[in-house]
C-alpha cells in the first residue's frame, strides 16, 4: 500500500492553548474573590463591639463612657506602612488593568499599520 499526503500540515496562526487571557482573568477574579471573602469572614467572626448602639442593644443598658483608642508610635508606624502598601497595591492594579486593556486592544483589533506605529510604539 502507498500513502499520499493530500493536505500538508500547517502551523496555526495563533496558539490554540493555553489561552493566557482566560487564565489571567480567572486568576485575578479568584484572587480578588478569595481576598474579599477572607476579609468578610474575619469581620463576621470577630467578637468585639465596634459601635455604641451594638453594646446598648445587646446589654439593654446605656453606655456612659467610651475610651478612645490611643495609638503608640509603633502602631502609627505600622498604620502608615499599611496605608502605603494599600496605595501601592491600588497603583499596581490600575497599571495592570491598563496593561491588560492595552494588550487586549492591541491583539483584538486589526488597525492600520500606520495607526499602530503611531499610537502603540512604547
N, CA, C and O of each residue as an XYZ file, in Angstrom:
488
protein
N       0.827     -1.177      0.000
C       0.000      0.000      0.000
C       0.871      1.240      0.000
O       1.954      1.268      0.585
N       0.375      2.253     -0.665
C       1.060      3.540     -0.688
C       0.149      4.602     -0.095
O      -1.071      4.583     -0.262
N       0.787      5.521      0.599
C       0.038      6.632      1.177
C       0.462      7.906      0.486
O       1.632      8.091      0.152
N      -0.487      8.769      0.278
C      -0.206     10.043     -0.363
C      -0.750     11.160      0.534
O      -1.884     11.084      1.009
N       0.051     12.179      0.758
C      -0.372     13.311      1.576
C      -1.261     14.197      0.718
O      -0.819     14.771     -0.277
N      -2.517     14.296      1.121
C      -3.464     15.111      0.361
C      -3.379     16.585      0.744
O      -3.430     17.468     -0.112
N      -3.248     16.830      2.038
C      -3.217     18.212      2.521
C      -2.113     18.298      3.568
O      -2.277     17.759      4.663
N      -0.995     18.955      3.272
C       0.103     19.003      4.237
C      -0.285     19.807      5.482
O      -1.112     20.717      5.422
N       0.325     19.452      6.591
C       0.037     20.135      7.856
C       0.536     21.568      7.805
O       1.568     21.868      7.203
N      -0.223     22.450      8.453
C       0.160     23.861      8.510
C       0.163     24.311      9.963
O      -0.631     23.851     10.784
N       1.075     25.218     10.252
C       1.118     25.766     11.601
C      -0.086     26.670     11.816
O      -0.473     27.408     10.910
N      -0.679     26.622     12.999
C      -1.816     27.510     13.266
C      -1.359     28.968     13.319
O      -0.208     29.262     13.640
N      -2.282     29.872     12.997
C      -1.965     31.297     13.005
C      -1.753     31.792     14.430
O      -0.828     32.562     14.688
N      -2.597     31.358     15.351
C      -2.423     31.720     16.753
C      -2.505     30.446     17.587
O      -3.134     29.473     17.173
N      -1.871     30.446     18.761
C      -1.874     29.240     19.596
C      -3.289     28.840     20.007
O      -4.130     29.688     20.306
N      -3.530     27.545     20.014
C      -4.836     27.035     20.413
C      -4.960     27.021     21.929
O      -5.985     27.436     22.470
N      -3.946     26.558     22.608
C      -3.920     26.514     24.069
C      -2.526     26.866     24.525
O      -1.605     26.648     23.737
N      -2.278     27.364     25.658
C      -3.223     27.850     26.655
C      -3.714     29.249     26.293
O      -2.987     30.039     25.693
N      -4.930     29.534     26.659
C      -5.494     30.862     26.438
C      -5.082     31.723     27.629
O      -5.720     31.704     28.682
N      -4.017     32.465     27.439
C      -3.422     33.214     28.548
C      -4.360     34.268     29.111
O      -4.339     34.537     30.313
N      -5.173     34.863     28.267
C      -6.098     35.887     28.763
C      -7.109     35.284     29.735
O      -7.403     35.875     30.774
N      -7.640     34.112     29.399
C      -8.604     33.465     30.292
C      -7.945     33.047     31.604
O      -8.539     33.191     32.673
N      -6.728     32.534     31.526
C      -6.014     32.124     32.731
C      -5.735     33.335     33.614
O      -5.922     33.274     34.829
N      -5.288     34.432     33.010
C      -5.001     35.646     33.767
C      -6.266     36.212     34.394
O      -6.261     36.605     35.561
N      -7.341     36.255     33.631
C      -8.607     36.770     34.149
C      -9.129     35.890     35.289
O      -9.599     36.400     36.305
N      -9.044     34.573     35.116
C      -9.504     33.659     36.167
C      -8.666     33.831     37.435
O      -9.208     33.812     38.541
N      -7.366     33.995     37.286
C      -6.504     34.209     38.448
C      -6.825     35.498     39.174
O      -6.846     35.535     40.405
N      -7.076     36.557     38.415
C      -7.415     37.840     39.037
C      -8.751     37.760     39.767
O      -8.876     38.247     40.891
N      -9.743     37.153     39.137
C     -11.064     37.038     39.763
C     -10.988     36.155     41.006
O     -11.567     36.480     42.042
N     -10.276     35.044     40.895
C     -10.142     34.137     42.033
C      -9.401     34.805     43.188
O      -9.818     34.692     44.341
N      -8.313     35.492     42.889
C      -7.558     36.180     43.936
C      -8.372     37.263     44.616
O      -8.356     37.387     45.841
N      -9.086     38.047     43.818
C      -9.920     39.105     44.386
C     -11.048     38.509     45.223
O     -11.343     38.995     46.315
N     -11.673     37.460     44.707
C     -12.764     36.816     45.441
C     -12.296     36.215     46.757
O     -12.969     36.350     47.779
N     -11.145     35.552     46.735
C     -10.621     34.969     47.975
C     -10.249     36.054     48.981
O     -10.505     35.907     50.176
N      -9.655     37.128     48.509
C      -9.282     38.217     49.412
C     -10.488     38.854     50.072
O     -10.508     39.047     51.288
N     -11.492     39.180     49.273
C     -12.706     39.797     49.816
C     -13.438     38.813     50.729
O     -13.917     39.191     51.798
N     -13.521     37.560     50.307
C     -14.201     36.552     51.124
C     -13.520     36.347     52.466
O     -14.190     36.229     53.492
N     -12.196     36.304     52.467
C     -11.464     36.137     53.721
C     -11.655     37.349     54.631
O     -11.825     37.198     55.841
N     -11.628     38.538     54.056
C     -11.842     39.748     54.866
C     -13.237     39.749     55.482
O     -13.397     40.074     56.658
N     -14.239     39.389     54.699
C     -15.604     39.346     55.227
C     -15.762     38.269     56.294
O     -16.446     38.480     57.296
N     -15.138     37.124     56.083
C     -15.211     36.043     57.068
C     -14.575     36.462     58.390
O     -15.144     36.233     59.457
N     -13.402     37.073     58.319
C     -12.742     37.516     59.549
C     -13.555     38.599     60.253
O     -13.610     38.633     61.482
N     -14.179     39.474     59.487
C     -15.016     40.511     60.085
C     -16.250     39.894     60.741
O     -16.662     40.316     61.822
N     -16.827     38.910     60.095
C     -18.028     38.259     60.623
C     -17.732     37.470     61.896
O     -18.552     37.435     62.813
N     -16.554     36.834     61.952
C     -16.205     36.006     63.101
C     -15.665     36.813     64.282
O     -15.500     36.266     65.372
N     -15.389     38.098     64.085
C     -14.862     38.931     65.166
C     -15.861     39.044     66.307
O     -17.064     39.150     66.070
N     -15.369     39.022     67.550
C     -16.253     39.023     68.716
C     -16.176     40.336     69.494
O     -16.536     40.370     70.671
N     -15.724     41.394     68.874
C     -15.620     42.660     69.599
C     -16.740     43.605     69.182
O     -17.302     43.501     68.092
N     -17.040     44.519     70.080
C     -18.028     45.549     69.778
C     -17.315     46.710     69.108
O     -16.209     47.088     69.494
N     -17.959     47.262     68.111
C     -17.355     48.395     67.422
C     -18.156     49.674     67.596
O     -17.603     50.772     67.530
N     -19.438     49.537     67.814
C     -20.297     50.709     67.867
C     -21.123     50.689     69.153
O     -21.517     49.632     69.646
N     -21.370     51.876     69.674
C     -22.132     52.036     70.914
C     -23.529     51.431     70.803
O     -23.955     50.748     71.735
N     -24.268     51.649     69.705
C     -25.615     51.048     69.630
C     -25.613     49.522     69.740
O     -26.563     48.938     70.260
N     -24.552     48.874     69.253
C     -24.481     47.411     69.368
C     -24.410     46.980     70.834
O     -25.072     46.025     71.241
N     -23.608     47.686     71.614
C     -23.466     47.356     73.033
C     -24.784     47.602     73.759
O     -25.236     46.772     74.547
N     -25.393     48.753     73.483
C     -26.652     49.085     74.149
C     -27.746     48.086     73.793
O     -28.557     47.717     74.644
N     -27.768     47.655     72.552
C     -28.790     46.696     72.118
C     -28.583     45.337     72.778
O     -29.546     44.719     73.233
N     -27.339     44.865     72.835
C     -27.068     43.546     73.408
C     -27.245     43.517     74.925
O     -27.775     42.548     75.469
N     -26.805     44.567     75.607
C     -26.852     44.577     77.069
C     -28.137     45.174     77.622
O     -28.512     44.900     78.762
N     -28.807     45.983     76.825
C     -30.023     46.622     77.304
C     -29.754     47.744     78.289
O     -30.651     48.148     79.028
N     -28.534     48.251     78.308
C     -28.141     49.332     79.211
C     -27.507     50.458     78.402
O     -26.913     50.213     77.352
N     -27.632     51.688     78.888
C     -26.984     52.785     78.166
C     -25.473     52.784     78.410
O     -25.010     52.414     79.489
N     -24.721     53.196     77.409
C     -23.268     53.323     77.539
C     -22.980     54.707     78.105
O     -23.397     55.717     77.539
N     -22.270     54.746     79.218
C     -21.987     56.023     79.874
C     -20.719     56.681     79.335
O     -20.675     57.898     79.151
N     -19.692     55.874     79.084
C     -18.401     56.422     78.666
C     -17.772     55.478     77.646
O     -17.897     54.257     77.749
N     -17.101     56.058     76.671
C     -16.282     55.257     75.756
C     -14.843     55.717     75.897
O     -14.582     56.893     76.150
N     -13.920     54.801     75.735
C     -12.496     55.115     75.847
C     -11.922     55.203     74.436
O     -11.983     54.231     73.682
N     -11.373     56.345     74.076
C     -10.800     56.459     72.730
C      -9.523     55.635     72.613
O      -8.804     55.427     73.591
N      -9.269     55.187     71.435
C      -8.064     54.398     71.196
C      -6.884     55.345     71.021
O      -6.919     56.255     70.193
N      -5.857     55.121     71.801
C      -4.637     55.912     71.702
C      -3.571     55.014     71.086
O      -3.196     53.993     71.662
N      -3.096     55.403     69.925
C      -2.125     54.588     69.205
C      -0.707     54.895     69.671
O      -0.352     56.052     69.900
N       0.090     53.855     69.807
C       1.500     54.034     70.143
C       2.258     54.418     68.881
O       1.711     54.362     67.780
N       3.502     54.802     69.043
C       4.328     55.174     67.884
C       4.500     53.977     66.943
O       4.509     54.133     65.722
N       4.634     52.792     67.521
C       4.798     51.591     66.702
C       3.538     51.333     65.875
O       3.625     50.994     64.695
N       2.366     51.493     66.497
C       1.105     51.300     65.778
C       0.923     52.349     64.686
O       0.434     52.041     63.599
N       1.317     53.592     64.978
C       1.232     54.646     63.962
C       2.144     54.339     62.775
O       1.782     54.571     61.621
N       3.334     53.812     63.078
C       4.278     53.456     62.011
C       3.699     52.337     61.142
O       3.765     52.403     59.914
N       3.131     51.303     61.785
C       2.550     50.195     61.030
C       1.345     50.649     60.220
O       1.132     50.170     59.106
N       0.545     51.579     60.772
C      -0.603     52.102     60.030
C      -0.128     52.830     58.768
O      -0.720     52.697     57.697
N       0.948     53.597     58.920
C       1.495     54.315     57.769
C       2.007     53.328     56.715
O       1.784     53.517     55.519
N       2.692     52.279     57.167
C       3.204     51.266     56.236
C       2.046     50.565     55.525
O       2.107     50.336     54.317
N       0.995     50.226     56.269
C      -0.169     49.569     55.661
C      -0.848     50.476     54.645
O      -1.261     50.019     53.579
N      -0.964     51.763     54.970
C      -1.569     52.699     54.025
C      -0.747     52.806     52.747
O      -1.300     52.838     51.647
N       0.572     52.862     52.892
C       1.441     52.932     51.717
C       1.349     51.641     50.900
O       1.321     51.682     49.670
N       1.303     50.500     51.583
C       1.180     49.223     50.876
C      -0.149     49.151     50.137
O      -0.201     48.675     49.002
N      -1.223     49.616     50.766
C      -2.525     49.635     50.100
C      -2.514     50.525     48.875
O      -3.057     50.163     47.832
N      -1.890     51.702     49.000
C      -1.796     52.603     47.850
C      -0.978     51.957     46.737
O      -1.311     52.097     45.560
N       0.084     51.254     47.099
C       0.909     50.572     46.109
C       0.122     49.473     45.397
O       0.229     49.322     44.180
N      -0.660     48.714     46.144
C      -1.481     47.655     45.541
C      -2.497     48.252     44.571
O      -2.711     47.718     43.483
N      -3.122     49.362     44.967
C      -4.096     50.010     44.081
C      -3.408     50.502     42.813
O      -3.933     50.322     41.714
N      -2.237     51.122     42.956
C      -1.498     51.595     41.774
C      -1.121     50.431     40.864
O      -1.237     50.530     39.643
N      -0.672     49.330     41.459
C      -0.306     48.167     40.650
C      -1.524     47.594     39.934
O      -1.425     47.178     38.779
N      -2.669     47.570     40.607
C      -3.889     47.062     39.978
C      -4.313     47.956     38.819
O      -4.729     47.460     37.772
N      -4.210     49.270     39.001
C      -4.568     50.193     37.921
C      -3.621     50.016     36.741
O      -4.060     49.978     35.591
N      -2.324     49.906     37.019
C      -1.361     49.701     35.938
C      -1.589     48.362     35.234
O      -1.506     48.283     34.008
N      -1.873     47.318     36.000
C      -2.131     46.006     35.399
C      -3.383     46.047     34.536
O      -3.399     45.489     33.439
N      -4.432     46.702     35.022
C      -5.664     46.806     34.233
C      -5.412     47.589     32.955
O      -5.916     47.228     31.891
N      -4.637     48.655     33.057
C      -4.302     49.421     31.854
C      -3.485     48.602     30.876
O      -3.718     48.655     29.669
N      -2.524     47.842     31.393
C      -1.715     46.989     30.527
C      -2.538     45.902     29.862
O      -2.352     45.610     28.681
N      -3.454     45.299     30.624
C      -4.320     44.269     30.038
C      -5.236     44.872     28.976
O      -5.460     44.275     27.922
N      -5.759     46.055     29.264
C      -6.593     46.730     28.266
C      -5.808     47.041     27.012
O      -6.308     46.871     25.900
N      -4.577     47.496     27.188
C      -3.706     47.785     26.049
C      -3.446     46.520     25.236
O      -3.553     46.526     24.010
N      -3.101     45.427     25.937
C      -2.819     44.175     25.226
C      -4.067     43.668     24.510
O      -3.986     43.221     23.366
N      -5.212     43.733     25.170
C      -6.453     43.270     24.557
C      -6.763     44.088     23.313
O      -7.105     43.542     22.264
N      -6.641     45.394     23.441
C      -6.924     46.277     22.309
C      -5.953     46.012     21.173
O      -6.349     45.950     20.009
N      -4.684     45.856     21.513
C      -3.648     45.630     20.503
C      -3.838     44.281     19.808
O      -3.640     44.175     18.597
N      -4.221     43.251     20.567
C      -4.343     41.921     19.986
C      -5.693     41.687     19.318
O      -5.796     40.869     18.404
N      -6.719     42.390     19.759
C      -8.061     42.124     19.266
C      -8.368     42.843     17.963
O      -8.895     42.250     17.021
N      -8.040     44.102     17.920
C      -8.427     44.900     16.762
C      -7.293     44.968     15.758
O      -6.139     45.206     16.113
N      -7.636     44.757     14.517
C      -6.632     44.885     13.467
C      -6.732     46.302     12.915
O      -7.591     46.607     12.087
N      -5.852     47.141     13.384
C      -5.834     48.533     12.969
C      -4.810     48.713     11.858
O      -3.915     47.883     11.701
N      -4.930     49.775     11.095
C      -3.931     50.022     10.056
C      -2.536     50.133     10.662
O      -2.375     50.574     11.800
N      -1.540     49.732      9.896
C      -0.166     49.709     10.396
C       0.296     51.095     10.822
O       0.978     51.228     11.838
N      -0.058     52.125     10.069
C       0.384     53.476     10.424
C      -0.198     53.909     11.766
O       0.457     54.616     12.533
N      -1.439     53.481     12.051
C      -2.080     53.837     13.322
C      -1.381     53.133     14.475
O      -1.108     53.741     15.510
N      -1.092     51.837     14.289
C      -0.413     51.085     15.339
C       0.983     51.637     15.589
O       1.407     51.748     16.740
N       1.702     51.985     14.528
C       3.048     52.522     14.700
C       3.017     53.875     15.393
O       3.919     54.199     16.165
N       1.989     54.662     15.124
C       1.900     55.996     15.716
C       1.528     55.936     17.188
O       2.148     56.612     18.009
N       0.527     55.140     17.535
C      -0.023     55.184     18.883
C       0.443     54.061     19.806
O       0.290     54.181     21.021
N       1.003     52.982     19.279
C       1.365     51.853     20.128
C       2.864     51.651     20.263
O       3.292     50.626     20.794
N       3.663     52.580     19.807
C       5.104     52.462     19.978
C       5.470     52.941     21.372
O       5.233     54.098     21.719
N       6.040     52.064     22.161
C       6.446     52.449     23.524
C       7.953     52.470     23.620
O       8.499     52.769     24.682
